[in-house]
Amino acid sequence: MLPANLTNTVSSVPALIQALGLEAHDEGGYFRQLYQSDWTLQTNREGESRYGLNTIYYLLTADSPKGHLHRNQSDIVHFFHAGHPLTYFLVSPEGEFSTVVMGPDPLQGHMFQFTVPGGYWKASFLSAGAFGLISEAVCPGFDYRDRELATPVLVNERFPQLAEILSPYVLSAHP
């Protein structure tokens, strides 16, 4: 639950991180896993077995405003909760580029919820404001073996037409 006195200011960000028990994420921003099913699915992925579902909180802040370009094999449903709008860059497996803005105002075209299909590349950013808080539901459940972080070489080779847009969202050295 969010603190009752939560505001969209920088001074509220440390309190929000503490209240939600978030930690730094290697993709950028902050996160915490909230749920992991106790049942599993068999897949054709490395290690085969995956949890059926898991969920996380994910927070971008003024001091960590980017979710770096990556792709997951699982479908991920995103839900907006609080703060300022977050913009997502998406690249389909065929190389088609699109954007989605999650935020508090559907009258401005903001989405409260959207799904990134498995196999799509995504990057996100907080363009203004103190923070943007979402949650994600992943099915089959998230596993680091199913995630690929983009490299500058990958972006330049696969998406040369998008390199100018995507390059700022690529980690030059992976943690």
TORDO-707154 format. One line per field, with one value per residue (C-alpha): x, y, z; residue number from 1; residue in three letters. Coordinates in nm, 2 decimals. Layout:
BEGIN
c1 <- c(X, ...)
c2 <- c(Y, ...)
c3 <- c(Z, ...)
num <- c(NUM, ...)
residu <- c(ala, ...)
// end
This chain:
BEGIN
c1 <- c(0.00, 0.13, 0.18, -0.12, 0.09, 0.26, 0.32, 0.48, 0.79, 1.15, 1.14, 0.88, 1.09, 1.31, 1.00, 0.83, 1.13, 1.14, 0.77, 0.76, 1.09, 1.24, 1.60, 1.80, 1.74, 2.01, 1.78, 1.76, 1.51, 1.40, 1.19, 1.07, 0.91, 0.57, 0.44, 0.56, 0.33, 0.40, 0.32, 0.54, 0.51, 0.73, 0.88, 1.13, 1.35, 1.69, 1.62, 1.27, 1.06, 0.93, 0.70, 0.36, 0.34, 0.52, 0.47, 0.69, 0.67, 0.89, 0.98, 1.16, 1.28, 1.45, 1.78, 1.73, 1.49, 1.56, 1.46, 1.73, 1.66, 1.60, 1.36, 1.20, 1.06, 0.75, 0.45, 0.45, 0.14, 0.22, -0.01, 0.03, -0.01, 0.12, 0.34, 0.43, 0.40, 0.64, 0.71, 0.79, 0.98, 0.88, 1.04, 0.87, 1.06, 1.01, 1.17, 0.85, 0.88, 0.61, 0.56, 0.32, 0.28, 0.16, 0.03, -0.25, -0.45, -0.62, -0.76, -0.40, -0.36, -0.20, -0.25, -0.33, -0.24, -0.07, 0.10, 0.44, 0.44, 0.73, 1.01, 0.96, 1.24, 1.14, 1.29, 1.12, 1.19, 1.05, 1.08, 0.97, 0.87, 0.99, 0.88, 0.65, 0.54, 0.40, 0.37, 0.42, 0.27, 0.49, 0.37, 0.54, 0.72, 1.03, 1.36, 1.69, 1.78, 1.48, 1.60, 1.85, 2.00, 2.07, 2.43, 2.54, 2.65, 2.31, 2.12, 2.35, 2.33, 1.96, 1.80, 2.03, 1.72, 1.64, 1.99, 1.96, 1.64, 1.75, 2.12, 2.06, 1.87, 2.15, 2.38, 2.74, 2.86, 2.62, 2.63)
c2 <- c(0.00, 0.35, 0.60, 0.82, 1.14, 1.03, 1.32, 1.33, 1.51, 1.41, 1.42, 1.15, 0.90, 0.77, 0.72, 0.53, 0.31, 0.23, 0.17, -0.07, -0.24, -0.17, -0.23, -0.12, -0.32, -0.41, -0.28, 0.06, 0.19, -0.01, -0.32, -0.59, -0.92, -0.93, -1.28, -1.60, -1.89, -2.22, -2.41, -2.45, -2.50, -2.71, -2.50, -2.56, -2.30, -2.35, -2.54, -2.61, -2.55, -2.20, -2.06, -2.01, -1.65, -1.38, -1.01, -0.71, -0.35, -0.14, 0.22, 0.48, 0.79, 1.12, 0.97, 0.64, 0.74, 0.46, 0.10, -0.02, -0.20, -0.58, -0.86, -1.14, -1.46, -1.43, -1.21, -0.92, -0.72, -0.37, -0.18, 0.19, 0.29, 0.63, 0.92, 1.07, 0.91, 0.65, 0.61, 0.26, 0.20, -0.14, -0.33, -0.64, -0.95, -0.82, -0.48, -0.28, 0.02, 0.16, 0.36, 0.34, 0.60, 0.47, 0.73, 0.88, 1.05, 0.85, 1.17, 1.25, 0.90, 0.74, 0.37, 0.22, -0.13, -0.28, -0.61, -0.66, -1.00, -1.23, -1.17, -0.79, -0.56, -0.28, 0.02, 0.27, 0.62, 0.88, 1.20, 1.44, 1.43, 1.26, 0.90, 0.66, 0.34, 0.03, -0.33, -0.62, -0.97, -1.22, -1.55, -1.79, -1.64, -1.43, -1.61, -1.43, -1.70, -1.58, -1.22, -1.06, -0.72, -0.52, -0.42, -0.14, -0.40, -0.57, -0.25, -0.13, -0.47, -0.56, -0.21, 0.03, 0.25, 0.28, 0.31, 0.69, 0.63, 0.31, 0.37, 0.60, 0.30, 0.04, -0.04, -0.01, -0.26, -0.52, -0.56)
c3 <- c(0.00, -0.08, 0.20, 0.25, 0.23, -0.10, -0.34, -0.68, -0.55, -0.53, -0.15, -0.14, -0.35, -0.07, 0.15, -0.14, -0.20, 0.17, 0.21, -0.08, 0.01, -0.33, -0.44, -0.74, -1.06, -1.31, -1.59, -1.42, -1.16, -0.86, -0.80, -0.56, -0.64, -0.48, -0.58, -0.72, -0.78, -0.61, -0.93, -1.23, -1.60, -1.83, -2.12, -2.40, -2.24, -2.07, -1.75, -1.88, -1.56, -1.49, -1.22, -1.36, -1.27, -1.07, -1.01, -0.93, -0.84, -1.08, -1.01, -1.23, -1.06, -1.15, -1.03, -1.22, -1.51, -1.76, -1.79, -2.03, -2.35, -2.30, -2.41, -2.22, -2.35, -2.14, -2.19, -1.94, -1.84, -1.70, -1.46, -1.38, -1.01, -0.93, -1.02, -1.36, -1.71, -1.83, -2.20, -2.34, -2.66, -2.81, -3.10, -3.23, -3.34, -3.70, -3.61, -3.60, -3.36, -3.14, -2.82, -2.53, -2.25, -1.91, -1.68, -1.48, -1.75, -2.02, -2.17, -2.27, -2.42, -2.12, -2.06, -1.72, -1.85, -2.15, -2.25, -2.40, -2.58, -2.52, -2.77, -2.79, -2.70, -2.46, -2.29, -2.07, -1.93, -1.70, -1.90, -1.63, -1.26, -0.95, -1.02, -1.20, -1.03, -1.21, -1.14, -1.38, -1.40, -1.59, -1.74, -1.74, -1.45, -1.49, -1.50, -1.57, -1.82, -2.03, -2.04, -2.29, -2.23, -2.55, -2.64, -2.87, -3.12, -3.12, -3.17, -3.45, -3.63, -3.58, -3.57, -3.75, -3.84, -3.47, -3.33, -3.27, -3.06, -2.88, -2.81, -2.50, -2.35, -2.39, -2.11, -2.24, -1.98, -1.83, -1.45)
num <- c(1, 2, 3, 4, 5, 6, 7, 8, 9, 10, 11, 12, 13, 14, 15, 16, 17, 18, 19, 20, 21, 22, 23, 24, 25, 26, 27, 28, 29, 30, 31, 32, 33, 34, 35, 36, 37, 38, 39, 40, 41, 42, 43, 44, 45, 46, 47, 48, 49, 50, 51, 52, 53, 54, 55, 56, 57, 58, 59, 60, 61, 62, 63, 64, 65, 66, 67, 68, 69, 70, 71, 72, 73, 74, 75, 76, 77, 78, 79, 80, 81, 82, 83, 84, 85, 86, 87, 88, 89, 90, 91, 92, 93, 94, 95, 96, 97, 98, 99, 100, 101, 102, 103, 104, 105, 106, 107, 108, 109, 110, 111, 112, 113, 114, 115, 116, 117, 118, 119, 120, 121, 122, 123, 124, 125, 126, 127, 128, 129, 130, 131, 132, 133, 134, 135, 136, 137, 138, 139, 140, 141, 142, 143, 144, 145, 146, 147, 148, 149, 150, 151, 152, 153, 154, 155, 156, 157, 158, 159, 160, 161, 162, 163, 164, 165, 166, 167, 168, 169, 170, 171, 172, 173, 174, 175)
residu <- c(met, leu, pro, ala, asn, leu, thr, asn, thr, val, ser, ser, val, pro, ala, leu, ile, gln, ala, leu, gly, leu, glu, ala, his, asp, glu, gly, gly, tyr, phe, arg, gln, leu, tyr, gln, ser, asp, trp, thr, leu, gln, thr, asn, arg, glu, gly, glu, ser, arg, tyr, gly, leu, asn, thr, ile, tyr, tyr, leu, leu, thr, ala, asp, ser, pro, lys, gly, his, leu, his, arg, asn, gln, ser, asp, ile, val, his, phe, phe, his, ala, gly, his, pro, leu, thr, tyr, phe, leu, val, ser, pro, glu, gly, glu, phe, ser, thr, val, val, met, gly, pro, asp, pro, leu, gln, gly, his, met, phe, gln, phe, thr, val, pro, gly, gly, tyr, trp, lys, ala, ser, phe, leu, ser, ala, gly, ala, phe, gly, leu, ile, ser, glu, ala, val, cys, pro, gly, phe, asp, tyr, arg, asp, arg, glu, leu, ala, thr, pro, val, leu, val, asn, glu, arg, phe, pro, gln, leu, ala, glu, ile, leu, ser, pro, tyr, val, leu, ser, ala, his, pro)
// end
